[in-house]
Each structure stands twice: as C-alpha cells, then as structure tokens.
C-alpha cells in the first residue's frame, strides 16, 4: 500500500472514531513517514519543519476569536437575534419558520460566496457572523449541518468558477499557470477563458449537493440546548444578556468595517482582528482591565482549530518528504491500461487522497499538475477535459478534509457552544454532499468536454 493512502486512512479512521483530529494528524503523519521509508527522526524533522506553515493561520483564528468575543459585549448579537426572532411572529407558524430559516441560510450562503470573490476576506467573517446567529438557529431548530454545507459551498465553489478575488488566484495564477507550464513541452496551451468553462460542470455537481443537503438530508428540525457561547468563561460582573445600546452598536459596526478593511488592504487577518479588538476597547465596550481575560477567552474558543491547522501543515510536509505522491500516481497509471474512463476516475481519486491529507486545493495543484497533464495528453483528453480533471482533482477533499479551511471555518463559528462536532457535523456532511458529486461531475466533464 502507498504511504499516502495509509496515512490518510489512519488519519480519517481515527477522526471518525472521535479521536482528537490533532492526535489523528500526528499519528497519521508518523505512520505515513515510516511506511514511506523515512526514519522516525526524519519523519519528526519533516513534521517539525512543516508545522510553521500553519502557525500564521492558527494565530489569525485566535485573534478573530478574541474579536468575536469582544463583539458579543456590544449588544449587537442580541439585537440581531431579537430582530430575526421577531420575524417569526408571536405564533411562529410552520410556514413563517420555514421562511425565516431559508432566508437565514440564503444570507449565510451569499455572505460566504462574497467572502471569496466580492470581498475576499476568506473565513474571517465566520467567527464574527455565525455565533450571534446560533440563538436564532436554535429557535428555528435549524440543523447546523445544513449551515455547515452552505458555508463550505460558499468557501469552495466560487473560487473554482469565478475568476475574481481568490478565484483569480486559484484559476489564473495557480491552475492555468501550472497546466501551461506542465503542458508547454507537450504542445498544450490553455487560455483564461477556458478555465471557468471547464470548471462549470464540477461546480454544478456541488450545487446539486447543496440542494440535497438543505432540502433533503438536513431538512428536518434538530434540537440544541440554549447554552451560552465561550464568553461564559470570561470572569466579569455584567449580566449574561447584554442590552443593546447606541454606542455599542456604532462601535461594533465601525470595528467590523475596520477589521475587514484592514485585512483587505494589508492581507492580514491577524492585524484586522487586533485593530477591531482595540477599537472596541477604546469605545468602552469592555473595561481595559477585562481585555486580557476577553482575549484569552477568544483564543481558547479557537484553540482547537489553530492546533489542527498547525498539525495539518506538519502532516502535509511529511507526505511530501516521503516522495510517495509521485509513486501513487505511477502505480495508478499501471492499473489504467488504455481505458480513458478508468484513467479519469483514478486521477480524481488520487487527487482526493492527496488533498484530504494536505487540506488545501491551492497547495495540491503544483504537485499533481506536473504529473496529471502529461497523463491527460497521453490518454487523448481535450484541453477543456484536462483543466476539469486537474482542477477537480485538486478541489476534491478541500470540502471534506478534517484539516481544510473549508471545514474548519464553519466549525469555528458553529461550535462556540460546543454542540457542533467537527468531524460528524462538518467534515462528513460536506464530504458526502460535495466530494461524491465532484467525482461524478468531474468524470462527466472529462469524458464529454
């Protein structure tokens, strides 16, 4: 068995068994490194070299968590919750509940899509937007797995299709550039206009998966306890419910706008979160002597997400160090023979395993494009089909990896009251509803384009 496959299976198996994802990633990396021929010292060295790659994202999550906790003191979350609950009316009829529920899901989806293309803040909005809405979701008995699927769709599908914001980076700077680089010696050249066209079919599969998740799989009501979020860990003398007041609302809006604006200008979620936190402090939303406790509480709320990101970077570094990714592709070629349909399917499955381990489609493309492009040319796939194969193979697993931003982001917002399990409520639902359609529609695109 290939070391990458074994490592991913160990990691996913332990995660599904409700073992800590951090522990699962470390054990999977150790097993994969040893199976791949590395010594224990070399495996640990590769892991240690890789963990630094996740430190920046981990600190960004922690800072945004502190900002989200500070926002909760302003009264804005309570005002938002009261306004939405008021939409239900006094009788809260079934039809009124359904209307508000789908309005809420649609709003979350649109904001998530905008975070990739229109206002490219990525996952920075989730710890700020989602926790205040949990009270409303509980009132609606809305299954949070449907919310996780909506968020993940908005975090992945837009960059696969729309060449603006993060989509410009994925489609033009990474996918297009790497395919043209790998195909230059083979006479293959892709234009910018071909890339979104080729990725349209796989994204249609994801859209179908979203509809199934929202209207079929997680349509039924699900009950959650009315628990306070992680801010209850903060020692303070204020009542648990914060009455909205004009200054708090104004300062909250100013802080949110400043945090997102600074992130867009500097590219740093860390700096944006710190500025937002500081503005709330200066505005008197919380007392200065409480700042340390608030900041610590917010970081504690996001600690697990941060450690998963750090561990995932180490896991990816070990997989790369084994050299088994290239071996996995080579072994797949031997099985394929002259069967184009089987070739397309195996390329997609190999991409799935690679991305599940690495956790990022952006990081996967440079690895697989150099290998998959010559294979696609050899099997006679058209340029559009080649783009669809490489792009879908890279995106596979991004929506469904325990170590991906696309699943960690939704969990960071939905689990602040500890009622949303990362694996079973974010990873498994998004894996089932997005990766299976991506394989089917990616294969269809490869065979028909």
N, C-alpha and C positions, 0 to 999 in steps of 0.2 A: 504493500500500500504506500501511496505517496505521502510524504511527511506533511504537506499542506493539508491534504484531506483528513489525515488522522488528527492533526492539531485542531482543525475546525470542528470535527466531530466531537472531540473531547471537550472543547470549549462550549459548544452548543448543548451537548448532552448534560454537562454539569449545570449549565444555566437553567435548562428545562427542569432539572431535578431540584431547583430552588436553592442551589449553592450560590454564594455571592458571585456576581459577574466578575468582580476583580479577581477573586480566587480562581475562577474558571479560566480567565485570560492568562493568568500566570502559569497555571498548571498546563494549559494547552500549549503555551509557548515552550515550556520545558520539555514536554513530550515531543512536540514537533521538532525542536532543536536536536534532541537526542536521536530520534528516528532519522532525521536528515543528515546524520553523520557528524554533528558538532559535539564537542566535549561539553561537559557541564560548565566548565569555565568559559568556553567560547559562547555557549548559549546565554549564560548570565551576562557576559560582556556585551553581546549584541542587544540583549533586553535593556540593560542599563544605558547603552548608547541611544536607544530609541525612545526611552521614557520622556526625555526632554522635549520631544516633539509635541507631546500633549499638554505640557505644563502651561503654555500660553492660553489654550482653550479652557483648561481647568480653572485658571485664575480668573478668566473672563466670566465663567459661570458663577464663581463665588462672588465676584463683585456685583454682578447683576442680581444675585440672590439677596445681597445686602440692600441693594437699591429697592427691590421689590418689597422687602420687609419694611423699609422706611416709608414707601408709598402707602402701605396699609395703615399707617398712623394718621394720614392726612384726612381721612374720611371719604376719599374718592371711591375706594372699593365698595364701601357701604352704600354710598349714593347710587353707584352703578347697579348694585344688586337690588336696591329698593325700586329703582325705576323699571328694571326688567321684570321684577316680580309684580309690579303694578300692572304691567301689560297683560298679566294673566287674568286680571279682574278678580272680583270678590268670589265668584263661583268657581273660577278656574276650570271651566269645562274642558272636555277632552279635545275638542277642536281648537280651543284657544291655546291649550298646552302644546298641541302639535304645531300650531302656527309659530309660537314663540320658540319652540325647540328647533325647528328647521331654520328660522330666522337667525338664531344663535349659531347654529352650525354653518350656515352660509356666510355669516360675518367672519367667523373664525377662519373659514376657508379662504375668503377674499383677502384678509389681512395676511395670512400665511403665504399666499401667492405673491402679494405685493412685496413681502419681505425678501423675495428672491430677485425680482425684476424692477418693480416701480421704485421702491425704497429699499435698496439691498442691505438690510440690517441682519439678514440670516435669522438665527434663533434668538437674537437679543430681545425680541418683543415678547417671547413666551413667558418668562418669569414675571413680567410686568402685567401682561394682559390676562393670562389664564387664572391665576389664583383668585383674583376678585370675582371671577365668574363661577367659581365652584359652588357657592351658596345657591346661585340660580340653577345650576345644573342639578344639584340635589333636590331643589324644589320641583324641577321638571321631571325628576327621576330619569335623567338622561344618562345613557350608558357611556361612560368615559372612553370606552374602546372606540366608539364611533368618532368622538372628538379627536382621539389619537390618530385615527385613519385620515380624518380631514386635515389635520396638521401636517402629517407626513406627506400626504399628496401635495399639499401646497409647498412643502420644502424640497420636493424632488422633481415632480412633473414639470414645473415651469422652466427650470434650468435645462431640462432635456429638450425643450421645444422652442422657447423664446430666446432669441439671441441678444438679450439686453440684461444688464445687471450681472448677476452670477451666471446667467445663461450665456452671455458673451464670453465669459472666461471658459466655461465648460465646452461650448460648441465650437468657438473660433480659436481661442488660444490653446486649448488642450486637445480636443477631439480632432478638429480639422488639421491642426499643425502636426500632430503625431501620425495621423494617417498619411498625410502628404509626405512626411519625412520617411516613413517606412515604405511608401509606395513609389518613391522617386526613381529608384533603380529598376522598378518593375513596370514603369510607364503608366502608373496610376496617379491621377490628379483629381482632387475633389475641390469644387467651388463652394463658396459660403452658402449660396442659395440651396445647395443640395442637402446640407446637413439637417436643417429643420424639417425638410420634406421627408427625409428618410426616417427621422425620429418620430414623425407624426403617428405612425402605426403603433409602435410600442406604447406611446403615451395614451393612445386611445384604449389600449388594454388596461392601463392604470385607471383611467376614467371609469371604465366598466367595473373595475374592482371597488372603486369608491362608492359607486351607486349600490352595489351589492352590500357593502359594509353598512351603509347608512340606512337603506330601505329594507334590508332583509336580515342580515346577520345580527345587527345590534339595534334593531328597531324596537324591541320590547323594553319596557321600563326596567330600571335596575336601581335598587335602593342603596343609599350610602348614609352613614351616620353623620350627624351635624357636628363635626369636630372642627375645632379651631385649627388654623394653619400653624406652621412652625414658629410664628411670632409669639406663641404662648410660652416659649422657652425664655423670652426676654423678661427679666425682672423689672417691672415698672408698677406704678401706682395708678395708672389710668384704668378706667373700666374696660371690659373686654370689647364692647362695641364703641366705636368712635363716631361721635356725631359729626356729620359734615359741617364745615364752616367755610366761609368765603375765602379766607386767606389760605387755608389748607388746599382747597380745590385749585385756586390760582397757582400756588406754588407747585402743586403736583403736575399740572399741565405744563408749566414752564420747565420743570425738571425733566419731564419726559421728552419734551421737544429738544431741550439742550442735550440730553443724553444721546438721543438718536442723531441729532445734527452733528455732534462732535464725532460720533462713530463714523458717519458718512464722510466727514471732512478728513479725519485722521486715519480711518480704517481700524481703529482700536476700540473694541467693546469694553476693555478694561478702563480706559480713560473716560469713555462715555458714562459708564456706571459710577465711577468715582465723582465726576462732576455733578451728576444727578443727585447722588447721596449728599454731597456738600451743599448744594442749593437747598435741599430740604432742611438741612441743619441750620443754615443761615436764615431761612424763612421761619424758623421757630416751630417746625412741625414736631420736632422732638428736642428735648433738652440736650445740651452738649455733653453732659456727664453720662447720658444714656447712649451716646454714639458708639462707644466700644462694644457694649452689650448688643446693640442692634446689628452692628456689622458682623459680630461673631455669630449671632443667630442666623443671619442670612447666609454666611459661609457654611454653617453647619447644615443648613437646609439643602445646599448644593454639593456637599462634600462627596457623596457617593458618585454623583455624575462626574465630578472632577477626577476622582481616582479611577473611574472606568476609562476616561479619555486618556489618562496617563498610561494605564496598563495596556490599552489598545495600541498605543504607539510602540510600546516595547514588543508586543506580540507581532505587529507588522514587521518590525526590524528583524526579529528572529526568522520569520518566514522568508524574508528577502535574503538573509545571510545563508540559509540552507541551500539556496540555488535550486530548490525543488519545484519552484513555479514553472521554470522552463521545462523541467523533467515531466511535470504533469501534462503540459501541452504536447510534448513529444510523444508521450505514451498514448494520449488521445488520438493523435494522428495515425498511429499504428492500428488502432481499432477501427478507424473510419473506413479505410479502403477507398472505394470510388463513389461512395454513397453521399451525395450532396446534402440530402435531408438529415442524415445522421451527423454529417460534418457540422451543419448549422446548430443542431441540438447540442452536440458535445461542446462546441465553442461556448454556447450560452451557459451550460452547466459548469464548465471550467471557470468562466467569469464569475458565476455565482459563488463558488467556493473561495476564489481569490478575494472578492470584495467582502464576503462575510468575515473573513479574517482581518483584512486591512481596515474595513469600516469606512472607506471613502472612495467613491467612484472617481473623484478628481485625481486621487493618487494611483488608481488602478490602471487608467488608460495608458500612461507611458510604459507600464510593464507589459500589457497584453497587446498593444497596437503593433509593436515590433515583431510579434510572433503571429498574430492573427491576420494581419494584412497580407503577408506572403501566402498564407494558407488560403485565404479567400480568393486571391488571384489564381492560385493553383487549381482550386476547385471550380473556377469559372463564374464566381459571383460577380454581379454588376457593381459599379461604383456605389450606387444607392444601397444595394444589399450589403456591401462591405461596411458602409457607415452604420447601417442599422445593426449589424452584427457586433461591431466593436463598441458602439455606443450603448447598446442594450446589455452586452456582456459586462461592461463596466458599471452600469447603473444597477444591475441585479445585485441584491444583497444590501445596497445602500438603504433601501426601505425594508428593513427586516434584520439588520445586523445588530447584535447587542451593543456594539461599540460605535455605532454610527450617530452622527449629529441628528439624523432624521428620526431616530427613535429616542435618543437621549433627551433631545429638546422637548418633545411632548411630555415625557415623563417628568422633566424638571418642573413643569407647570402643574400637571395633573396629580402629582404625588405629594404635594406640600402638606396634605393632611394624612399622609401615609395610607391611602386607600386605593392606590393605583400601582399594581406590581409592574415593574419594568419589563420583565420577560413575558408574562402571560397576558398583560393588558396593553402593552405597546408593541413588543417585538413579534410575538406570534400572530396577532391580528394583522399587522402590516405585512408580515412575510406572506401569509396566506392570501391576502387580498391584492397584493401588488406583484410579488415575485412570480406567482403562478401565471397571472395574465401577461406579465412581461415576457416570460419564456414562450408562451403560446403565440402572442402577437409579434414578438421579436423573430420567432421562427417563420411566422407567416410573412413578415416583411422581407426576410432573407430569401424566401422562396418565390416571391411574387414581384418584387421591385426590380 
